[in-house]
Each structure stands twice: as structure tokens, then as C-alpha cells.
Amino acid sequence: MSTQSAHEFLNMAHASLGLQDEIARLVGNGGSGYAALAELGLSHGFAFSAIDAMTALNESAELSEAELDSVIGAGGVLPVRRRTTPPVY
């Protein structure tokens, strides 16, 4: 069992909306959901533990430096926009 196998399963799941929905539903159950996710992975030929599933999901949720830059405006500073209409209270 390995985190690598869990990553491979999650990468394969990116191609299937139905599988993504099922993963989201399972993980929403907390700790027992990770065990169910490991069982789901095994049914698709990927052997990993509930801990591996949790680790892989947490790692895949982290953003790279490039992704962070794109989210925050590529320079670390968000552009300032002037308001063209008065605020609504």
C-alpha cells in the first residue's frame, strides 16, 4: 500500500465525473470515508490505505508556487480597481 498508488487512483479519477462525485461523497464522511475511498480504489485495481488516501487528497489540495501566483495576481499583489459607482448601503 502506498500514497503513490492513492495519487495514481486520484489522477485516474480526474477523467470520470461520476467517480469524482463518489469520492467527494465518501470523503465527506470524515475518517470512515477514507477507508471507503481505499476500498473504492482497490475495486479499480489500486491498493492503498485510508491514511494513504487522506495524505494523497491533502497533497493534491495544495497549490504550487505558480498556482498561488496566478491566484493572487502573479506578483503577490492584487490589482487595485477604482470604484466607478457609489457604494450601495
C-alpha positions in Angstrom: 0.0 0.0 0.0 1.3 3.4 -0.8 0.5 7.1 -1.1 1.7 6.8 -4.7 -1.0 4.3 -5.5 -3.6 6.7 -4.0 -2.2 9.5 -6.1 -2.5 7.3 -9.2 -6.1 6.5 -8.4 -7.0 10.2 -7.9 -5.3 11.1 -11.2 -7.3 8.4 -13.0 -10.5 9.7 -11.3 -10.0 13.1 -12.8 -11.3 11.6 -16.1 -14.6 10.4 -14.5 -17.1 12.9 -13.2 -19.1 10.0 -11.6 -16.1 8.8 -9.8 -15.2 12.3 -8.7 -18.7 12.7 -7.2 -18.4 9.3 -5.4 -15.0 10.3 -4.0 -16.5 13.6 -2.7 -19.4 11.8 -1.1 -17.1 9.3 0.6 -14.6 11.8 1.9 -17.4 13.9 3.3 -18.0 11.2 5.8 -14.6 12.0 7.6 -12.3 9.2 8.8 -14.6 6.4 7.7 -14.8 7.9 4.3 -11.1 7.5 3.7 -11.4 3.8 4.4 -14.3 3.6 1.9 -12.2 5.5 -0.6 -9.4 2.9 -0.1 -11.9 0.2 -0.8 -13.1 2.1 -3.9 -9.6 2.4 -5.1 -9.0 -1.3 -4.6 -12.1 -2.1 -6.7 -10.3 -0.2 -9.5 -7.0 -2.0 -9.0 -5.2 0.5 -6.7 -4.1 -0.7 -3.3 -3.7 1.9 -0.6 -4.7 2.5 3.0 -7.1 5.1 4.4 -4.1 7.0 5.7 -2.6 7.0 2.2 -5.9 8.3 0.8 -6.1 11.1 3.3 -2.4 12.0 2.6 -2.9 12.0 -1.2 -6.1 14.1 -1.0 -4.4 16.6 1.2 -1.3 16.8 -1.0 -3.4 17.2 -4.1 -5.3 20.1 -2.5 -2.1 22.1 -2.0 -1.3 24.7 -4.6 2.1 25.0 -6.3 4.0 28.3 -6.2 2.9 29.0 -9.8 -0.7 28.3 -9.0 -0.5 30.5 -5.9 0.9 33.3 -8.1 -1.9 33.0 -10.6 -4.5 33.2 -7.8 -3.0 36.2 -6.2 -2.2 38.2 -9.3 1.2 36.8 -10.4 3.1 39.4 -8.4 1.8 38.7 -5.0 -0.3 41.9 -5.1 -3.9 42.1 -6.2 -4.6 44.8 -8.8 -6.4 47.9 -7.4 -9.6 48.7 -9.2 -11.3 52.1 -8.8 -15.0 52.1 -8.0 -17.0 53.6 -10.8 -20.3 53.7 -9.0 -21.0 54.8 -5.4 -21.3 52.0 -2.8 -24.7 50.6 -2.0 -25.6 50.6 1.6 
